């Protein structure tokens, strides 16, 4: 599933081609994804100007001049692609694919395509004034990077939510009600850099180590965004290019490979936690 860096990368790719543009029309090739698509979505969007694009956790939010907002989640395999319709850009042309489910035609001549082979993604439209009450957004924790939304993600906050917790540090970091947008890949990477074992009980980790974890999480996310996200499985950037952060993974998906820390002779191990794989170095992470 695309995580925060992937969604942020797509957001940054869409801003130049969607903000302040008018949606001329929308094509829908099916009526449902994970859930049924909103009734009369093409009619609701036709002729609407896009005011602003934002991200909340792993959701794309498109604010319209009609005081409604469009929410897009990529699910497990969803991707959004940009296709220029101008004759001067033949290299950007692309034949329609089987899983192109929704296409947004912009007044500028750009076509925005939502493609999702597994159809676990979803799209919704709702009054912008109710954004904080939306069932998918209302219980999200603070954003770990960017503007403080949903609260402040800082050392004091992380120390507080970890204090006296018997749950593992990994499960705390993955809990979207506590921290919005963190996923399995980047939690594994952050815990490796922090030298913390993923199964350690959060309440048993010193406050000093928890404080150091905050800037490490933020740096891992920024590194992934700067590198264009990760291209594991079906992920692509908005312009169709692959991301490259996966070439920098220290532990994720590197089971039985040597630890990259200088002087460490251990190999990366994998355990299962709540149905997910955790990758770690048994010597460097305690």
C-alpha positions in Angstrom: 0.0 0.0 0.0 1.4 3.5 -0.9 2.5 5.2 2.3 2.8 8.8 3.2 5.9 9.5 1.0 4.3 8.0 -2.0 1.1 10.0 -1.5 3.1 13.2 -0.9 5.1 12.6 -4.0 1.9 12.2 -6.1 0.5 15.3 -4.5 3.5 17.4 -5.5 3.2 16.1 -9.0 -0.4 16.9 -9.3 -0.3 20.5 -7.9 1.2 22.1 -11.0 -1.4 20.5 -13.4 -4.6 20.6 -11.2 -4.6 23.6 -8.9 -6.5 26.6 -10.4 -7.6 24.4 -13.3 -11.2 23.6 -14.3 -12.5 20.1 -14.6 -14.0 20.0 -18.1 -15.5 16.5 -17.7 -14.9 13.1 -15.9 -15.1 9.6 -17.4 -16.0 6.7 -15.2 -15.5 3.2 -16.5 -17.1 1.5 -13.5 -19.5 2.4 -10.6 -17.4 1.1 -7.8 -13.9 0.6 -6.4 -13.6 -0.7 -2.9 -17.0 0.9 -2.3 -19.5 2.4 -4.7 -18.4 5.6 -6.3 -20.4 8.8 -5.4 -23.7 9.2 -7.2 -23.4 11.4 -10.3 -19.7 12.1 -9.7 -19.1 13.3 -13.3 -22.0 15.7 -13.0 -20.9 17.0 -9.6 -17.4 17.7 -10.9 -18.1 19.0 -14.4 -17.1 22.7 -14.7 -15.7 22.9 -11.2 -12.5 24.8 -10.5 -9.9 23.2 -8.3 -8.7 25.6 -5.6 -6.2 23.6 -3.7 -4.7 20.1 -3.2 -3.7 18.7 0.2 -2.7 15.5 1.8 -4.1 14.1 5.1 -2.3 10.9 6.2 -2.5 8.7 3.0 -5.4 10.5 1.5 -5.4 13.1 -1.3 -7.8 16.0 -0.8 -8.8 18.2 -3.7 -10.7 21.3 -2.6 -13.2 22.7 -5.2 -14.5 26.2 -5.6 -18.1 24.9 -5.1 -17.1 24.3 -1.4 -16.9 20.5 -1.9 -13.8 18.4 -1.6 -12.7 15.2 -3.4 -11.0 12.5 -1.4 -8.9 9.9 -3.1 -7.2 6.9 -1.5 -4.9 4.7 -3.6 -5.6 1.5 -1.7 -3.1 -1.3 -2.4 -2.4 -0.8 -6.1 -3.9 2.5 -7.1 -1.9 5.1 -9.0 -2.6 8.4 -10.5 -1.0 9.3 -13.9 -0.7 12.6 -15.8 -1.2 12.5 -19.5 -0.8 15.6 -21.7 -3.3 15.9 -24.4 -1.3 18.5 -26.4 0.1 17.7 -29.8 3.4 19.2 -28.7 3.9 16.4 -26.1 3.7 13.1 -28.0 6.1 11.4 -25.5 3.4 11.8 -22.7 0.7 9.9 -24.7 -0.4 6.6 -23.3 -2.9 4.1 -24.5 -5.9 3.5 -22.2 -5.4 0.5 -19.9 -7.8 -2.1 -18.6 -7.8 -0.7 -15.1 -8.1 3.0 -15.9 -11.3 3.5 -13.8 -11.7 7.3 -13.6 -10.3 10.0 -15.8 -10.3 13.8 -15.1 -10.1 16.0 -18.1 -8.7 19.5 -17.2 -9.3 22.7 -19.1 -5.6 22.9 -19.8 -5.7 19.8 -21.9 -4.2 17.5 -19.2 -5.8 14.2 -18.4 -5.5 12.8 -14.9 -6.0 9.0 -14.7 -6.9 6.9 -11.7 -5.7 3.4 -12.3 -6.3 0.6 -9.8 -5.9 -3.1 -10.8 -7.0 -4.5 -7.4 -9.7 -1.8 -6.8 -9.0 -1.4 -3.1 -8.8 2.4 -3.5 -11.8 4.7 -3.1 -13.1 8.1 -4.1 -15.5 10.3 -2.2 -16.9 13.8 -2.4 -18.3 15.8 0.5 -18.8 19.4 1.7 -15.5 20.9 2.6 -16.9 22.3 5.8 -17.4 18.8 7.1 -13.8 17.6 6.4 -13.0 17.1 10.1 -16.1 15.0 10.6 -15.5 12.7 7.6 -15.5 9.1 8.8 -12.1 8.4 7.3 -10.4 11.5 8.6 -12.0 12.3 12.0 -9.9 9.9 14.1 -6.5 10.5 12.5 -3.5 11.5 14.7 -1.1 14.3 14.0 0.9 14.5 10.8 4.6 13.5 11.4 5.9 16.1 8.8 4.6 19.3 7.3 2.1 21.7 8.9 0.8 20.6 12.3 -2.5 19.0 11.4 -4.4 16.9 14.0 -2.0 18.1 16.7 1.8 18.5 17.0 4.0 15.6 16.4 7.0 16.3 18.6 9.2 14.7 21.2 6.8 15.5 24.0 3.9 14.0 22.2 5.7 10.7 21.3 7.0 10.3 24.8 3.5 10.8 26.2 1.8 8.2 23.9 4.5 5.6 24.6 4.5 6.0 28.3 3.4 2.9 30.2 2.3 1.2 27.0 2.6 -2.6 26.8 2.1 -2.6 23.0 5.2 -2.8 20.8 6.8 0.4 19.6 6.0 -0.7 16.0 2.3 -1.0 16.7 2.2 2.4 18.3 3.9 4.0 15.3 1.5 2.2 12.9 -1.6 3.3 14.8 -3.2 5.9 12.6 -5.1 7.3 15.6 -1.8 8.2 17.2 0.3 9.2 14.1 -1.2 9.7 10.7 0.4 8.3 7.6 3.2 6.0 8.9 3.3 2.6 7.3 5.2 -0.6 7.6 8.1 0.2 5.3 9.1 3.5 6.8 8.5 2.4 10.4 10.9 -0.5 9.9 13.5 1.9 8.4 13.1 4.4 11.2 13.4 1.8 14.0 16.6 0.5 12.4 18.1 4.0 12.3 17.1 4.5 15.9 18.5 1.2 17.0 15.2 0.1 18.5 13.8 -3.5 18.1 10.3 -3.4 16.6 8.9 -5.8 19.2 10.1 -3.8 22.3 7.3 -2.6 24.5 6.9 1.1 24.0 6.6 1.7 27.7 10.0 0.0 28.4 11.9 2.3 26.1 13.6 5.3 27.8 12.2 8.8 27.1 15.6 9.8 25.8 15.5 7.1 23.1 11.9 8.0 22.2 12.9 11.6 21.8 15.6 10.7 19.4 13.1 8.7 17.3 11.1 11.8 16.3 13.7 13.5 14.1 14.7 10.0 12.7 11.1 9.3 11.6 10.9 12.7 10.0 14.2 12.3 8.2 13.3 8.9 6.8 10.1 10.4 5.4 11.9 13.3 3.9 14.5 11.1 2.4 11.8 8.9 0.8 10.0 12.0 -0.6 13.2 13.5 -2.0 13.9 10.2 -3.7 10.4 10.1 -5.2 8.8 7.5 -3.0 9.2 3.8 -3.4 8.2 1.7 -6.4 7.4 -1.6 -4.6 4.9 -3.6 -6.5 2.5 -1.2 -8.4 3.5 2.2 -7.1 4.3 4.9 -9.6 4.8 8.7 -9.3 2.1 10.9 -10.9 4.2 11.3 -14.0 4.5 7.5 -14.4 8.1 7.3 -13.3 9.4 4.8 -10.7 10.5 6.0 -7.3 13.9 5.1 -6.1 14.0 5.0 -2.3 13.7 1.2 -2.3 17.4 1.1 -3.4 18.2 2.7 -0.1 16.3 0.4 2.2 18.5 -0.6 5.1 16.2 -3.4 6.4 12.9 -3.6 4.6 12.6 -6.7 2.4 16.3 -7.5 3.1 15.9 -10.7 5.1 19.1 -12.7 5.3 21.1 -9.9 3.7 24.0 -8.3 5.7 23.4 -5.4 7.9 24.6 -2.1 6.4 25.9 -0.6 9.6 29.7 -0.3 9.6 31.3 -3.0 11.7 28.1 -5.1 12.1 28.4 -8.7 10.9 24.8 -9.7 11.5 22.2 -10.4 8.9 18.7 -8.9 8.6 15.9 -10.9 10.2 12.2 -10.9 9.7 9.4 -11.6 12.2 5.6 -11.3 11.9 3.8 -8.7 14.0 0.0 -8.4 13.7 0.1 -10.0 10.3 2.9 -7.8 8.9 6.5 -8.4 8.3 9.0 -6.6 10.5 12.6 -6.4 9.2 15.4 -5.6 11.7 19.0 -6.2 12.6 19.2 -8.4 15.8 22.5 -6.9 16.8 22.0 -3.2 16.1 18.4 -3.0 17.4 17.6 -3.5 21.0 
